[in-house]
């Protein structure tokens, strides 16, 4: 990001926070439903991030398992494979 974009981002964040405050104070939006909606949105975003990262790592590990020897991380993968097979 360039230096010009950082102040704009902060300005937009301040504007969004101010807008949310105005909407709640003017009673256009119920405070309780506003907080519940934002909480659920945060839970869904967090779950999506974890799920996406899990799928990405699984695909990466599957791709690396195609090769018999992988430089630098080959011994780590062999130890992990042995641990999984023992349990």
N, C-alpha and C positions, 0 to 999 in steps of 0.2 A: 504494500500500500504506500502511496505517496503521502507526503506530509499534508497535502491539501485535503485528502479524504478523511483523515482522522478527526479534525474538528467537525466536519459535516456529520460523521457518524455519531459523535457525542451530542450534537445539536438535535439529531433525529431521535436519539434515545431520550433526551430531555423533553422534546416535544411530545413523544408518545406517553411518557410518564405524566406530563401535565394534562394531556387529553384524557387519560384514564382517571386522573384525579377530578377533573371537571365533570366528566360523565357521572361519576359516583356521587359527587356533591350535588349535582343538579337532579339526581335521582332518575336519570334516564336509564341507568343500569343498576340492578339490585346488587349491593355490595357482596352479599353471600354467594350469589350465583356467579358473580365475576371472579371471586377467589376460587370457587370450586372449578369453574371452567379453566382458569389458568393452572391450577394444581393438576387437573387431569391432563391438560396439554403437556405439562412438564413430565408427567409420568409416561405418556405415550412417546414423547420425543426421546426420553431416556431409554425406554424399552426398545425403541427402533434403533437407537444408536448401538446398544449392546447386541441386538440381533444382527444388525448389519456387520458389525465388527466380527462377530462369531462366524458368520457366513464367509466373510472375506478371508479370515485366518484359516478356516477349513479348506477353502479353495486353494489357498497358498500352500498349505501342508499337503494337500492331495497332489498338487503339481510337483512339489519337491519330492514326494514319495515315488514318483515315476523314475527318478534317477537313483541308481544304486549308491553312488557316493556323491555327497554334496560337500564342496569345500567349506571349511570353517565351522559349519554347524552339523556336519555328518555325525561326529561322536555324540553330540547332544541328542540328535534324533534316534540314534541307536540305543542310548540309555533310556529314553522315553519309551521306545518300542519294547525293550526288555522289561521295563517296569509294568507296562500295560499287559504284557503276555503273562507275567508272573501272577498278577492279580486276577 
